Amino acid sequence: MTKADLVEVVAKKASLTAKAARESVVAVFGAITDAMKKGDKVVVTGFGTFMVRSRKARTGRNPQTGKPIQIPARKTPGFTAGKALKKSVR
């Protein structure tokens, strides 16, 4: 499912115009993104939790030369599915 497909489904289920549904979907994704930029956790009960995960610095290898390289620490987005979502997918 693409973002356009999601907008179409939201428009049908919520009886909204395509423009209003698009703005709603963009607003939800924007709110989740802004919260995660601040380092906050976003919990959507029954769906899941969006969080920022930290990856430690580590040593990797350049596949062409075999030389070790240093990979810096970074933050990555993460998602953990909620109980209700897991149950519905099974």
Biopython code that builds the backbone (N, CA, C, O; Angstrom):
import numpy as np
from Bio.PDB.StructureBuilder import StructureBuilder

atoms = [
    (1, "MET", "N", (0.847, -1.175, 0.000)),
    (1, "MET", "CA", (0.000, 0.000, 0.000)),
    (1, "MET", "C", (0.893, 1.238, 0.000)),
    (1, "MET", "O", (1.805, 1.353, 0.818)),
    (2, "THR", "N", (0.630, 2.142, -0.902)),
    (2, "THR", "CA", (1.378, 3.383, -0.992)),
    (2, "THR", "C", (0.670, 4.484, -0.200)),
    (2, "THR", "O", (-0.443, 4.296, 0.291)),
    (3, "LYS", "N", (1.324, 5.612, -0.090)),
    (3, "LYS", "CA", (0.723, 6.745, 0.604)),
    (3, "LYS", "C", (-0.561, 7.188, -0.105)),
    (3, "LYS", "O", (-1.540, 7.539, 0.554)),
    (4, "ALA", "N", (-0.564, 7.175, -1.422)),
    (4, "ALA", "CA", (-1.751, 7.543, -2.193)),
    (4, "ALA", "C", (-2.900, 6.565, -1.920)),
    (4, "ALA", "O", (-4.054, 6.980, -1.808)),
    (5, "ASP", "N", (-2.586, 5.275, -1.814)),
    (5, "ASP", "CA", (-3.599, 4.280, -1.485)),
    (5, "ASP", "C", (-4.172, 4.528, -0.096)),
    (5, "ASP", "O", (-5.379, 4.417, 0.120)),
    (6, "LEU", "N", (-3.295, 4.862, 0.840)),
    (6, "LEU", "CA", (-3.725, 5.155, 2.201)),
    (6, "LEU", "C", (-4.656, 6.365, 2.237)),
    (6, "LEU", "O", (-5.670, 6.352, 2.934)),
    (7, "VAL", "N", (-4.312, 7.404, 1.488)),
    (7, "VAL", "CA", (-5.159, 8.602, 1.413)),
    (7, "VAL", "C", (-6.535, 8.227, 0.859)),
    (7, "VAL", "O", (-7.555, 8.707, 1.354)),
    (8, "GLU", "N", (-6.564, 7.394, -0.138)),
    (8, "GLU", "CA", (-7.827, 6.977, -0.751)),
    (8, "GLU", "C", (-8.703, 6.204, 0.247)),
    (8, "GLU", "O", (-9.911, 6.427, 0.319)),
    (9, "VAL", "N", (-8.090, 5.303, 1.007)),
    (9, "VAL", "CA", (-8.828, 4.528, 1.998)),
    (9, "VAL", "C", (-9.352, 5.430, 3.110)),
    (9, "VAL", "O", (-10.495, 5.276, 3.539)),
    (10, "VAL", "N", (-8.532, 6.373, 3.585)),
    (10, "VAL", "CA", (-8.956, 7.307, 4.630)),
    (10, "VAL", "C", (-10.118, 8.151, 4.130)),
    (10, "VAL", "O", (-11.071, 8.392, 4.871)),
    (11, "ALA", "N", (-10.050, 8.595, 2.903)),
    (11, "ALA", "CA", (-11.122, 9.406, 2.338)),
    (11, "ALA", "C", (-12.441, 8.629, 2.319)),
    (11, "ALA", "O", (-13.491, 9.177, 2.655)),
    (12, "LYS", "N", (-12.389, 7.370, 1.932)),
    (12, "LYS", "CA", (-13.609, 6.553, 1.871)),
    (12, "LYS", "C", (-14.155, 6.236, 3.255)),
    (12, "LYS", "O", (-15.353, 6.382, 3.500)),
    (13, "LYS", "N", (-13.278, 5.801, 4.166)),
    (13, "LYS", "CA", (-13.727, 5.371, 5.494)),
    (13, "LYS", "C", (-14.190, 6.533, 6.363)),
    (13, "LYS", "O", (-15.094, 6.364, 7.181)),
    (14, "ALA", "N", (-13.589, 7.708, 6.203)),
    (14, "ALA", "CA", (-13.939, 8.855, 7.039)),
    (14, "ALA", "C", (-14.882, 9.817, 6.328)),
    (14, "ALA", "O", (-15.209, 10.874, 6.868)),
    (15, "SER", "N", (-15.318, 9.468, 5.137)),
    (15, "SER", "CA", (-16.201, 10.329, 4.331)),
    (15, "SER", "C", (-15.616, 11.733, 4.170)),
    (15, "SER", "O", (-16.286, 12.736, 4.414)),
    (16, "LEU", "N", (-14.361, 11.777, 3.757)),
    (16, "LEU", "CA", (-13.656, 13.034, 3.536)),
    (16, "LEU", "C", (-13.376, 13.211, 2.051)),
    (16, "LEU", "O", (-13.423, 12.257, 1.275)),
    (17, "THR", "N", (-13.085, 14.443, 1.675)),
    (17, "THR", "CA", (-12.626, 14.683, 0.314)),
    (17, "THR", "C", (-11.196, 14.171, 0.212)),
    (17, "THR", "O", (-10.531, 13.965, 1.228)),
    (18, "ALA", "N", (-10.731, 13.970, -0.999)),
    (18, "ALA", "CA", (-9.363, 13.489, -1.200)),
    (18, "ALA", "C", (-8.356, 14.479, -0.621)),
    (18, "ALA", "O", (-7.351, 14.076, -0.036)),
    (19, "LYS", "N", (-8.625, 15.772, -0.785)),
    (19, "LYS", "CA", (-7.706, 16.798, -0.276)),
    (19, "LYS", "C", (-7.656, 16.768, 1.249)),
    (19, "LYS", "O", (-6.573, 16.843, 1.829)),
    (20, "ALA", "N", (-8.804, 16.660, 1.903)),
    (20, "ALA", "CA", (-8.854, 16.620, 3.367)),
    (20, "ALA", "C", (-8.179, 15.356, 3.898)),
    (20, "ALA", "O", (-7.481, 15.399, 4.911)),
    (21, "ALA", "N", (-8.387, 14.238, 3.215)),
    (21, "ALA", "CA", (-7.753, 12.987, 3.632)),
    (21, "ALA", "C", (-6.242, 13.076, 3.487)),
    (21, "ALA", "O", (-5.505, 12.624, 4.363)),
    (22, "ARG", "N", (-5.771, 13.661, 2.373)),
    (22, "ARG", "CA", (-4.335, 13.822, 2.152)),
    (22, "ARG", "C", (-3.726, 14.685, 3.251)),
    (22, "ARG", "O", (-2.670, 14.351, 3.789)),
    (23, "GLU", "N", (-4.385, 15.792, 3.586)),
    (23, "GLU", "CA", (-3.892, 16.687, 4.640)),
    (23, "GLU", "C", (-3.869, 15.970, 5.994)),
    (23, "GLU", "O", (-2.955, 16.179, 6.791)),
    (24, "SER", "N", (-4.859, 15.137, 6.248)),
    (24, "SER", "CA", (-4.911, 14.386, 7.502)),
    (24, "SER", "C", (-3.753, 13.406, 7.603)),
    (24, "SER", "O", (-3.082, 13.329, 8.633)),
    (25, "VAL", "N", (-3.523, 12.662, 6.539)),
    (25, "VAL", "CA", (-2.440, 11.678, 6.533)),
    (25, "VAL", "C", (-1.088, 12.381, 6.683)),
    (25, "VAL", "O", (-0.238, 11.932, 7.452)),
    (26, "VAL", "N", (-0.891, 13.469, 5.959)),
    (26, "VAL", "CA", (0.368, 14.223, 6.058)),
    (26, "VAL", "C", (0.541, 14.781, 7.467)),
    (26, "VAL", "O", (1.652, 14.784, 7.996)),
    (27, "ALA", "N", (-0.549, 15.256, 8.082)),
    (27, "ALA", "CA", (-0.479, 15.808, 9.434)),
    (27, "ALA", "C", (-0.092, 14.743, 10.454)),
    (27, "ALA", "O", (0.708, 15.003, 11.352)),
    (28, "VAL", "N", (-0.653, 13.552, 10.321)),
    (28, "VAL", "CA", (-0.328, 12.464, 11.255)),
    (28, "VAL", "C", (1.144, 12.074, 11.117)),
    (28, "VAL", "O", (1.855, 11.952, 12.114)),
    (29, "PHE", "N", (1.594, 11.879, 9.877)),
    (29, "PHE", "CA", (2.996, 11.516, 9.671)),
    (29, "PHE", "C", (3.930, 12.630, 10.138)),
    (29, "PHE", "O", (4.994, 12.356, 10.694)),
    (30, "GLY", "N", (3.542, 13.872, 9.916)),
    (30, "GLY", "CA", (4.344, 15.010, 10.361)),
    (30, "GLY", "C", (4.451, 15.076, 11.872)),
    (30, "GLY", "O", (5.520, 15.363, 12.412)),
    (31, "ALA", "N", (3.338, 14.807, 12.563)),
    (31, "ALA", "CA", (3.345, 14.827, 14.023)),
    (31, "ALA", "C", (4.243, 13.723, 14.584)),
    (31, "ALA", "O", (4.978, 13.946, 15.545)),
    (32, "ILE", "N", (4.181, 12.539, 13.985)),
    (32, "ILE", "CA", (5.034, 11.429, 14.423)),
    (32, "ILE", "C", (6.498, 11.781, 14.179)),
    (32, "ILE", "O", (7.345, 11.553, 15.043)),
    (33, "THR", "N", (6.798, 12.334, 13.006)),
    (33, "THR", "CA", (8.176, 12.714, 12.670)),
    (33, "THR", "C", (8.711, 13.776, 13.622)),
    (33, "THR", "O", (9.839, 13.664, 14.102)),
    (34, "ASP", "N", (7.909, 14.809, 13.899)),
    (34, "ASP", "CA", (8.343, 15.888, 14.793)),
    (34, "ASP", "C", (8.623, 15.368, 16.204)),
    (34, "ASP", "O", (9.604, 15.763, 16.834)),
    (35, "ALA", "N", (7.764, 14.489, 16.690)),
    (35, "ALA", "CA", (7.971, 13.926, 18.022)),
    (35, "ALA", "C", (9.253, 13.096, 18.071)),
    (35, "ALA", "O", (10.006, 13.162, 19.042)),
    (36, "MET", "N", (9.495, 12.320, 17.022)),
    (36, "MET", "CA", (10.698, 11.491, 17.003)),
    (36, "MET", "C", (11.960, 12.334, 16.851)),
    (36, "MET", "O", (13.011, 11.959, 17.370)),
    (37, "LYS", "N", (11.876, 13.470, 16.147)),
    (37, "LYS", "CA", (13.028, 14.365, 16.037)),
    (37, "LYS", "C", (13.452, 14.870, 17.410)),
    (37, "LYS", "O", (14.638, 15.071, 17.670)),
    (38, "LYS", "N", (12.465, 15.074, 18.290)),
    (38, "LYS", "CA", (12.740, 15.530, 19.653)),
    (38, "LYS", "C", (13.227, 14.394, 20.541)),
    (38, "LYS", "O", (13.683, 14.629, 21.660)),
    (39, "GLY", "N", (13.133, 13.166, 20.047)),
    (39, "GLY", "CA", (13.546, 12.019, 20.833)),
    (39, "GLY", "C", (12.406, 11.398, 21.618)),
    (39, "GLY", "O", (12.624, 10.496, 22.427)),
    (40, "ASP", "N", (11.178, 11.878, 21.383)),
    (40, "ASP", "CA", (10.012, 11.344, 22.094)),
    (40, "ASP", "C", (9.558, 10.022, 21.477)),
    (40, "ASP", "O", (9.838, 9.715, 20.318)),
    (41, "LYS", "N", (8.854, 9.265, 22.293)),
    (41, "LYS", "CA", (8.251, 8.013, 21.859)),
    (41, "LYS", "C", (6.794, 8.309, 21.514)),
    (41, "LYS", "O", (6.134, 9.057, 22.235)),
    (42, "VAL", "N", (6.283, 7.740, 20.429)),
    (42, "VAL", "CA", (4.891, 7.923, 20.029)),
    (42, "VAL", "C", (4.184, 6.579, 20.180)),
    (42, "VAL", "O", (4.511, 5.612, 19.492)),
    (43, "VAL", "N", (3.208, 6.531, 21.094)),
    (43, "VAL", "CA", (2.480, 5.297, 21.366)),
    (43, "VAL", "C", (1.071, 5.430, 20.804)),
    (43, "VAL", "O", (0.319, 6.316, 21.211)),
    (44, "VAL", "N", (0.712, 4.556, 19.876)),
    (44, "VAL", "CA", (-0.635, 4.495, 19.325)),
    (44, "VAL", "C", (-1.227, 3.186, 19.854)),
    (44, "VAL", "O", (-0.929, 2.105, 19.346)),
    (45, "THR", "N", (-2.061, 3.303, 20.873)),
    (45, "THR", "CA", (-2.603, 2.126, 21.543)),
    (45, "THR", "C", (-3.332, 1.228, 20.546)),
    (45, "THR", "O", (-4.167, 1.679, 19.763)),
    (46, "GLY", "N", (-2.988, -0.047, 20.601)),
    (46, "GLY", "CA", (-3.594, -1.023, 19.706)),
    (46, "GLY", "C", (-2.874, -1.153, 18.378)),
    (46, "GLY", "O", (-3.094, -2.120, 17.650)),
    (47, "PHE", "N", (-2.019, -0.197, 18.050)),
    (47, "PHE", "CA", (-1.292, -0.254, 16.780)),
    (47, "PHE", "C", (0.181, -0.535, 17.008)),
    (47, "PHE", "O", (0.711, -1.529, 16.511)),
    (48, "GLY", "N", (0.851, 0.344, 17.765)),
    (48, "GLY", "CA", (2.263, 0.132, 18.027)),
    (48, "GLY", "C", (2.944, 1.363, 18.574)),
    (48, "GLY", "O", (2.296, 2.365, 18.875)),
    (49, "THR", "N", (4.260, 1.282, 18.700)),
    (49, "THR", "CA", (5.067, 2.348, 19.268)),
    (49, "THR", "C", (6.183, 2.722, 18.299)),
    (49, "THR", "O", (6.935, 1.866, 17.834)),
    (50, "PHE", "N", (6.275, 4.014, 18.006)),
    (50, "PHE", "CA", (7.369, 4.555, 17.207)),
    (50, "PHE", "C", (8.381, 5.135, 18.173)),
    (50, "PHE", "O", (8.001, 5.860, 19.092)),
    (51, "MET", "N", (9.671, 4.834, 17.991)),
    (51, "MET", "CA", (10.704, 5.329, 18.898)),
    (51, "MET", "C", (12.004, 5.577, 18.151)),
    (51, "MET", "O", (12.177, 5.145, 17.011)),
    (52, "VAL", "N", (12.909, 6.275, 18.811)),
    (52, "VAL", "CA", (14.236, 6.524, 18.259)),
    (52, "VAL", "C", (15.189, 5.543, 18.936)),
    (52, "VAL", "O", (15.264, 5.484, 20.163)),
    (53, "ARG", "N", (15.904, 4.789, 18.138)),
    (53, "ARG", "CA", (16.877, 3.828, 18.658)),
    (53, "ARG", "C", (18.281, 4.344, 18.397)),
    (53, "ARG", "O", (18.534, 4.977, 17.372)),
    (54, "SER", "N", (19.185, 4.077, 19.313)),
    (54, "SER", "CA", (20.578, 4.498, 19.161)),
    (54, "SER", "C", (21.424, 3.297, 18.779)),
    (54, "SER", "O", (21.330, 2.231, 19.387)),
    (55, "ARG", "N", (22.247, 3.489, 17.768)),
    (55, "ARG", "CA", (23.179, 2.440, 17.363)),
    (55, "ARG", "C", (24.571, 2.883, 17.768)),
    (55, "ARG", "O", (24.961, 4.024, 17.518)),
    (56, "LYS", "N", (25.312, 2.000, 18.384)),
    (56, "LYS", "CA", (26.658, 2.311, 18.849)),
    (56, "LYS", "C", (27.630, 2.369, 17.672)),
    (56, "LYS", "O", (27.385, 1.792, 16.613)),
    (57, "ALA", "N", (28.741, 3.080, 17.886)),
    (57, "ALA", "CA", (29.814, 3.085, 16.884)),
    (57, "ALA", "C", (30.405, 1.681, 16.835)),
    (57, "ALA", "O", (30.499, 0.994, 17.852)),
    (58, "ARG", "N", (30.797, 1.272, 15.638)),
    (58, "ARG", "CA", (31.364, -0.068, 15.509)),
    (58, "ARG", "C", (32.378, -0.095, 14.375)),
    (58, "ARG", "O", (32.473, 0.835, 13.573)),
    (59, "THR", "N", (33.124, -1.172, 14.332)),
    (59, "THR", "CA", (34.101, -1.363, 13.277)),
    (59, "THR", "C", (33.507, -2.291, 12.232)),
    (59, "THR", "O", (33.007, -3.368, 12.559)),
    (60, "GLY", "N", (33.564, -1.867, 10.964)),
    (60, "GLY", "CA", (33.089, -2.691, 9.867)),
    (60, "GLY", "C", (34.228, -2.970, 8.903)),
    (60, "GLY", "O", (35.382, -2.646, 9.187)),
    (61, "ARG", "N", (33.912, -3.559, 7.784)),
    (61, "ARG", "CA", (34.938, -3.858, 6.773)),
    (61, "ARG", "C", (34.496, -3.335, 5.425)),
    (61, "ARG", "O", (33.332, -3.458, 5.043)),
    (62, "ASN", "N", (35.445, -2.746, 4.706)),
    (62, "ASN", "CA", (35.200, -2.340, 3.327)),
    (62, "ASN", "C", (35.193, -3.613, 2.492)),
    (62, "ASN", "O", (36.202, -4.317, 2.440)),
    (63, "PRO", "N", (34.074, -3.925, 1.836)),
    (63, "PRO", "CA", (34.005, -5.194, 1.101)),
    (63, "PRO", "C", (34.954, -5.282, -0.089)),
    (63, "PRO", "O", (35.303, -6.384, -0.514)),
    (64, "GLN", "N", (35.381, -4.134, -0.638)),
    (64, "GLN", "CA", (36.287, -4.170, -1.797)),
    (64, "GLN", "C", (37.729, -4.421, -1.382)),
    (64, "GLN", "O", (38.446, -5.184, -2.029)),
    (65, "THR", "N", (38.151, -3.770, -0.292)),
    (65, "THR", "CA", (39.555, -3.879, 0.107)),
    (65, "THR", "C", (39.769, -4.774, 1.311)),
    (65, "THR", "O", (40.881, -5.258, 1.528)),
    (66, "GLY", "N", (38.728, -5.007, 2.101)),
    (66, "GLY", "CA", (38.872, -5.820, 3.303)),
    (66, "GLY", "C", (39.409, -5.028, 4.481)),
    (66, "GLY", "O", (39.572, -5.567, 5.576)),
    (67, "LYS", "N", (39.688, -3.734, 4.255)),
    (67, "LYS", "CA", (40.232, -2.910, 5.336)),
    (67, "LYS", "C", (39.128, -2.587, 6.357)),
    (67, "LYS", "O", (37.970, -2.379, 5.993)),
    (68, "PRO", "N", (39.512, -2.550, 7.631)),
    (68, "PRO", "CA", (38.523, -2.158, 8.640)),
    (68, "PRO", "C", (38.197, -0.661, 8.537)),
    (68, "PRO", "O", (39.079, 0.159, 8.281)),
    (69, "ILE", "N", (36.936, -0.325, 8.737)),
    (69, "ILE", "CA", (36.530, 1.081, 8.748)),
    (69, "ILE", "C", (35.699, 1.327, 10.001)),
    (69, "ILE", "O", (35.057, 0.416, 10.524)),
    (70, "GLN", "N", (35.718, 2.553, 10.467)),
    (70, "GLN", "CA", (34.954, 2.920, 11.653)),
    (70, "GLN", "C", (33.582, 3.424, 11.220)),
    (70, "GLN", "O", (33.497, 4.371, 10.437)),
    (71, "ILE", "N", (32.520, 2.818, 11.706)),
    (71, "ILE", "CA", (31.147, 3.243, 11.418)),
    (71, "ILE", "C", (30.686, 4.051, 12.630)),
    (71, "ILE", "O", (30.676, 3.532, 13.746)),
    (72, "PRO", "N", (30.305, 5.317, 12.427)),
    (72, "PRO", "CA", (29.952, 6.173, 13.568)),
    (72, "PRO", "C", (28.607, 5.787, 14.197)),
    (72, "PRO", "O", (27.777, 5.128, 13.572)),
    (73, "ALA", "N", (28.420, 6.216, 15.445)),
    (73, "ALA", "CA", (27.142, 6.005, 16.132)),
    (73, "ALA", "C", (26.084, 6.864, 15.451)),
    (73, "ALA", "O", (26.391, 7.922, 14.903)),
    (74, "ARG", "N", (24.841, 6.403, 15.489)),
    (74, "ARG", "CA", (23.745, 7.181, 14.898)),
    (74, "ARG", "C", (22.427, 6.771, 15.513)),
    (74, "ARG", "O", (22.318, 5.746, 16.186)),
    (75, "LYS", "N", (21.441, 7.588, 15.268)),
    (75, "LYS", "CA", (20.086, 7.310, 15.725)),
    (75, "LYS", "C", (19.261, 6.831, 14.533)),
    (75, "LYS", "O", (19.403, 7.347, 13.425)),
    (76, "THR", "N", (18.404, 5.849, 14.766)),
    (76, "THR", "CA", (17.551, 5.333, 13.706)),
    (76, "THR", "C", (16.111, 5.233, 14.212)),
    (76, "THR", "O", (15.889, 5.026, 15.405)),
    (77, "PRO", "N", (15.138, 5.376, 13.323)),
    (77, "PRO", "CA", (13.751, 5.206, 13.747)),
    (77, "PRO", "C", (13.432, 3.723, 13.947)),
    (77, "PRO", "O", (13.966, 2.856, 13.254)),
    (78, "GLY", "N", (12.559, 3.460, 14.900)),
    (78, "GLY", "CA", (12.162, 2.083, 15.155)),
    (78, "GLY", "C", (10.670, 2.002, 15.382)),
    (78, "GLY", "O", (10.031, 2.990, 15.743)),
    (79, "PHE", "N", (10.117, 0.820, 15.171)),
    (79, "PHE", "CA", (8.697, 0.586, 15.385)),
    (79, "PHE", "C", (8.520, -0.777, 16.016)),
    (79, "PHE", "O", (9.124, -1.759, 15.582)),
    (80, "THR", "N", (7.681, -0.834, 17.053)),
    (80, "THR", "CA", (7.320, -2.091, 17.669)),
    (80, "THR", "C", (5.816, -2.238, 17.551)),
    (80, "THR", "O", (5.069, -1.376, 18.013)),
    (81, "ALA", "N", (5.372, -3.305, 16.947)),
    (81, "ALA", "CA", (3.941, -3.534, 16.751)),
    (81, "ALA", "C", (3.260, -3.811, 18.080)),
    (81, "ALA", "O", (3.818, -4.476, 18.952)),
    (82, "GLY", "N", (2.038, -3.289, 18.224)),
    (82, "GLY", "CA", (1.247, -3.515, 19.424)),
    (82, "GLY", "C", (0.587, -4.882, 19.404)),
    (82, "GLY", "O", (0.564, -5.568, 18.382)),
    (83, "LYS", "N", (0.054, -5.260, 20.547)),
    (83, "LYS", "CA", (-0.562, -6.577, 20.706)),
    (83, "LYS", "C", (-1.733, -6.774, 19.738)),
    (83, "LYS", "O", (-1.857, -7.832, 19.121)),
    (84, "ALA", "N", (-2.588, -5.760, 19.605)),
    (84, "ALA", "CA", (-3.758, -5.878, 18.732)),
    (84, "ALA", "C", (-3.354, -6.017, 17.265)),
    (84, "ALA", "O", (-3.969, -6.784, 16.525)),
    (85, "LEU", "N", (-2.326, -5.283, 16.840)),
    (85, "LEU", "CA", (-1.850, -5.379, 15.462)),
    (85, "LEU", "C", (-1.259, -6.760, 15.189)),
    (85, "LEU", "O", (-1.531, -7.363, 14.151)),
    (86, "LYS", "N", (-0.456, -7.255, 16.115)),
    (86, "LYS", "CA", (0.129, -8.586, 15.957)),
    (86, "LYS", "C", (-0.957, -9.649, 15.835)),
    (86, "LYS", "O", (-0.874, -10.554, 15.005)),
    (87, "LYS", "N", (-1.979, -9.519, 16.683)),
    (87, "LYS", "CA", (-3.050, -10.506, 16.701)),
    (87, "LYS", "C", (-3.848, -10.466, 15.386)),
    (87, "LYS", "O", (-4.232, -11.514, 14.867)),
    (88, "SER", "N", (-4.094, -9.284, 14.857)),
    (88, "SER", "CA", (-4.875, -9.175, 13.620)),
    (88, "SER", "C", (-4.108, -9.660, 12.396)),
    (88, "SER", "O", (-4.720, -10.090, 11.419)),
    (89, "VAL", "N", (-2.803, -9.600, 12.430)),
    (89, "VAL", "CA", (-1.984, -10.037, 11.281)),
    (89, "VAL", "C", (-1.841, -11.552, 11.264)),
    (89, "VAL", "O", (-1.710, -12.149, 10.196)),
    (90, "ARG", "N", (-1.866, -12.166, 12.410)),
    (90, "ARG", "CA", (-1.738, -13.630, 12.471)),
    (90, "ARG", "C", (-2.836, -14.241, 11.730)),
    (90, "ARG", "O", (-2.921, -15.467, 11.653)),
]
sb = StructureBuilder()
sb.init_structure("model")
sb.init_model(0)
sb.init_chain("A")
sb.init_seg("    ")
for serial, (resi, resn, name, xyz) in enumerate(atoms, 1):
    if name == "N":
        sb.init_residue(resn, " ", resi, " ")
    sb.init_atom(name, np.array(xyz, "f"), 0.0, 1.0, " ", f" {name:<3s}", serial, name[0])
structure = sb.get_structure()
